[in-house]
């Protein structure tokens, strides 16, 4: 008889929480991706991000090398996070990106997890400035309320402003959310 050894395949699944905080001058975007790795370890994680996040700060334990590659569509980049060793259990990837606030409509695109399967994706917009933040979500997103258990996952990233949170509906395509600020008029006495 012949003995054939095959490596075990890892069981990887994850969820992401994307939070945008709009201040008087800046848009502070934070995405937390939580991977759960079982059966055997993985040496790297792969994500697709919008091109504007190509220079984002990415934090992950045991990172050896980060590779960012433009994708042919011109709208996204592929981020490969190579680790120092095979990892198992829960691994959190934190992506941070700040940019100046403008009057233009801002689009928020959720990351695509290429390693493993995606369980759920959440998005929240927090207004921490004087201006009103007008949010438009398409039918791929479902609004969340503080009474829902999912609100707890999203609210960890809030810092105390007015918030709107959404859950991406599975199998509905790429979630799309846009927002812009509307200045509040000063009222004199």
N, C-alpha and C positions, 0 to 999 in steps of 0.2 A: 504494500500500500504506500501511497504518497501522502505526505503531510503538507498541506498548504496553509500558510498563515496569512490572514487578511487583517489589515488594521481596522479597528472599530471606528465607526462613523460617529462624530459628536452630535448630540441633540442640542441645538442652539435655538433659542427664541428670545425675543426682546420686545420692549415697548419704549416709546419716546415721549417726552414732554417738552414742548417748545413754548417758551415764554418770552413775550416782547414787552418791555417796559418803556413807555414813551414819556420822556421828561420834557422840560421846556426847550432843551437844546439837542437832545440825542435820542436815538433809538438803541436800546440795550437789549440785544437778542441772546438768549441762553437756551441751549438744547441739552437735555439730559437723556442719554440713551442707556437703558439698563438691559444688559444681555444676561441671560441665564444659560450656562453651559453645563451639560451633563454627559454622562457615559464616558467620554474621553475629552481631553483638552483640545484647544485650538491655538494655533500660533499667531493668528492675525484676525482683524475685523475689517470688513469692507463696507463703506457707506457711500451713497451718492448724495451730494449736497448741491444747492444752487451755486452758481458760479461766484456770486457776490461773497460767499463764505469761503472762498479759496484760501484767504489769508487769516481765517479765524484761529483763535487760540484753542487748541485741543488738548485736553488733559485726560490721560488714562494711565492706570497703574502699570508699571513694568514696560513702558513704551521704549522700544529700541529705535524705531525709525517710522517717520510719517512720510508717505508719498502721496502727492496730489497731482492728478492727471486730468487734463481737459478731455471731455467726452465729445464725440462727433456732433451732437446736437447743438453745441455751443452755449447751452444754458446751464449745464451741470458739470461738476467735477467728480471724479472718483477719488475717494480718500481711502488709502490702505494703511492701517495701523498695525505695524509688525511689532510683536511683543518679544521680550527677552527670553521667554520660556512658554511652554504650553500652559494655558490657564483653564481652570474649571470653576464652577460656582458662579456667583454674581460678579459681574464686571460692569463698572459704570464709566461711561465716556461723557465728558463735559465739553461742550462746544460753546465758545463765547465770541461774540462779535458786536462791536459798537460802531455806530455811524451817526453822522450829523442828521438832524431832523430837517426835512424840507417840506414844502407845501404839496409836493407831488404825491400821488397815490402810491402807497407802499404795498408790495405783494409779499406774502409770507408763504414759503414753500417748506413742507415737512421733509425730513431726511428719508431716504429709501435705504432700508437695511438689506444689504446683499448677503450678509452672513446670517444664516438661519432664517427663521420665519418671524414675521411681525405680528405680535398679538394685538396690540392697541397703540394708537397714536393720539396724543392730546395736544391742544394748542390753547394758549391764553394770551390775552392782550390786556395790559395793565396801564392805566393812565395815571401818571405821577406828576403831571404838569398842570398848568392853568388851563390849557386848551382842552376842548372836548375831542375825544378820539371816536371817530365814526368807523365802525367795523362792518364789513360786508362779507358774509360767508355763503358759499354756494351749497347745493344740496348734498354734497359729500361730507358735510360736517353737521353734527347734532349739538345743539346748545346744552350746556351743563348748568345746574343750579347748586347752591351750597348744600342742599338737602341730599344730593346724590353722593354715594360713596366715592365715586371717581374724583369728586371735587377735592378730596383730601390729597390725592397724588399731585394734582396741579397746584394747589394752594401752597405747597412747600416752597415754591419759587417766588411767591408774591412778597412784596415788601410793604404793602399797606395802601396802595392806591385803589381806584375803582377798577374792577376786573370783569372781563367776559371770558368764559372758557368754553371749549368745544371738544367733542370726541369725533375722530374721523370714523366714518361708516366704512366697514370692510366691503371690499369688492365693488366700490363705487367709483374707482378711478383715483387719480391724484387729487387730494384735497386742495382747495383754493380758498384763500382768505386774503382780503385786501383791507387796508385801513388808511385813513388820512386824518389830519387834525383840522378842527374848525375853531378859529379863535373865538373866545367868549368876549362879549362886549362888556366893557367896564361901565358900571352904573354909578353915576354921581349922586351925591346927597343934596 
